Amino acid sequence: MTVTDRIPSWKKLSLFAVTWPILVDSVLRMMLGTVDVFMLSRISDKATGAVGLANEIIYFCILMFGFVGIGTSVAVSQYIGAGREKEASRISAMAITMNLIFGILVSMTLLFFGETLLHLLKLDPEQIGIASHYLRIIGGFIWIEALSYAVSSVIRASGHTKSVMYVTLGVNLLHVTGNYLLIFGNLGFPEMGVTGAAISTVVSRFLGIIVLLVILYRRIPAPIRLKDYVTWKRSYAKQVLSVGLPAAGEHLAWQSQYLMIMSFVNMIGITALNTHVYVMNVSNYFMALALAIGAGTEIIVGQMVGAGEMKEAYRRLMKSVRISFILTFAVVGVAVIFRHGLIGMFTEDPAIIAAGASIFLLSLIIEPGRTFNIVIINSLRAAGDARFPVMMGVLSMWGVSVPLAYFLGVHLGFGLIGVWIAFTVDEWLRGLIMLLRWRSRAWEKKALVKPENISEAA
């Protein structure tokens, strides 16, 4: 059977089949942080706020690990779509090594400079000790998450999204069990509080990466040789970084502006900080559906672009946007009805519950706008068009979101609600710009690879 006779890989993938495991996996990954916040809230709101802010730095690092993972996912998807599986495996091995080295460097940075970062974020002095201890343990082993991100990206790009989901489920079960034993000292284990939460996180992630590596060798389209991990090929690195570095730039711009805005929230007061931490822990789940549809669409669009099916890719994205927009609005609408109860799961403080409930009402507006960003930007990257999103992102986030958050939240005294209005304006502005970019079809000329038959003919 020739390459042209076989069924294209992208035709074997349905959006639902690819997306639902990613949705479950996204929710489970978010639960890793939420579980710590939820269980530590039983100790004190002060401990929760400290760990919540430390987790923002950790999430920032994890997002930065994604720059190689995103580039790898796009390249692997396009190579598989083009029928070039051996090259997909070679580029996967090199990318895994790149992310591991990057992860080790980040771990060292957090070990030596983590407390300095907390001081820069203007955290309450009483909370810095708690947060720095938590950050030192998690940060010292953050390289595990870097390795996990790269391996998971390869497995997903191959279309095996269920495998990653099952591993994340296992990691979560281990994490919850570890928290139960080590935070509160149950079943004869020592009562370690915040330290116990950190140790539980590290151990569960370490066991998870071992299982992911086993799955990698069973699911990758062509086998990875040991020498592939230490073989450097400039063309592969260029393809990964041509998508990954702009993605890193966008993540850096988003997370840095978010951390800047968090310093504004700290200026407003500790009640505002604790409210923000609780609301964000729920709001992250609002994004899960769009994240899953965006990631699933990215895999399919990447394989379509690799196969040269540009019209199919265009239609797939537009359909995915409509689906994610409607479903996100429906999910948020239901959550808003129960907003007081959702915040009440974390705290009994009436001031925090009232403030958090008000913020939730804005979610009906902000989340559909965020959907545009998540789904469309993923597909722009899948097509190789990675620079435009970061340029527009930097302009909007630092030109609109940051100054508007300070003006409304601090200068005019609107408090946390003013900060969230700024988030809303930024998300909708960027979302509409991304939609116009996709409709322009400028991305059609930016594919990283060609189908195997075209490459050979040339």
C-alpha positions, 0 to 999 in steps of 0.5 A: 500500500502506497502513501497515497492509498492509505487513510490519512491519519487526520481522518481517523481522528474525531474531535470528540474522541480526541477532546474528552480525554484532554478535558478530563486530563485538564481538570485533573491537572487543575485539581492538583493545585486545587486539592492543596488549596482546599485541604490547606484552607482547613488549616487557615486562610493565611496558609491558603493565600501563601500557597496560592501565590507560590503556586502562581510562580510554579504555574508560571514555570510550568507554562514556560516548559510548554514552549518546547512541548507546544513546538513539539506537538505541532511538529509531531502532528504535522510530520504524522499528518505528512506520513513521516513517522520516523522523523516524528520520533526523532524530533520527539526525542530531541525535544524531550532532552531539551525540556529536561535540561530547561527544567533542571535550570528552572529548578535551580533558579527556584531553589536559590531565588524563590524567596526573592520572587515572593518579596517582589510580589509584595506578599504579606511578611507573615505568609512569606515563610510559608510560601517560600518553604512550599516553593523550595520543595516543589521548585527543587523538583519542577524538572519532573513536570518539564519532562512530563510536559514534553512526553505528554505532548508527544503522546497526545500529538500521536492521537493517544490522549486517553493514555495521558488522561489515565496517568493524570488520574493516577497521579491525582489519586496518589496526591489526594491520598498523600495530602490526607496522610501528610497534611493532617497526620492521619493513619499514623503519619506525621502532621506536616501541613504545608510541607506535607502537601508539597511532598505529596505533590512531588512524589505523585508527579515522579511516579507519574513520569515513570509511567508516561515514559513506559507509555511513550515507547508503546504508543510512539508511531516509530521507535525512539533510539537511545542515541536520538536523545543526544543527537542534535539536528538543527532543522528539527530544533528550528521547527520546534523553536519556530513555534515554541519560542513565540508560544513561550513569549506569549506565555511569558507576557501573560504570566508576567502581566498576571504576576504584576496584577497580583501585586496590585491585588496584594496592594488592595489587601489580604481579603482581596488576595484570598478571594482572588485565589479562591475564585481563580481555583474555580475559574480555572475549571471554566477554562477546562472545556475550551482548553480541551477543545483547543488542544484537540483541535490543535492535534487535528488541524496540525495533521490536516496542515501537514497533509496539505488539507487547508480548507478542511483545517479552516472549517474544523477550527470554525466549528470548534470555536462555535462548539466551545463558545456555546458549551463554555457559556452554558457551563459558566451559566450553571456555575454562576447560579451556585456561585455562593456555594462554590466560594463557600467550599473554601472559606466561611468568611462572609466578606470573601464569599460576597466578593467572590460571588460578585467576581463570578458574575463577570465570568459570564462575559470573560470566559467566552472571550477567553475561549476565542484565545484558547481555541484559535491561538492553538490552531494558529500555532498548529498551522505554524503561525506562532508569531502573530499571537505573541505580538498581539498578546504583548500589546494587549496584555501590557498595553491594556490589561496591566494599566487598566487593572491598576487604574480601575482596581487601585487608582479608582478604588474599585478593588478586585472587581476593577482588576477583573474588568481589566481581564475581561477587556483584554480577553475579548480584545485579543480573542476578536483579533485572533478570529480576524487573523484566522479568517484572513487565512494568512496561516496557510503559508506557514506550514512546517512540513510537506506531505511525504509524497510531495517532499519525495516528488520535489 
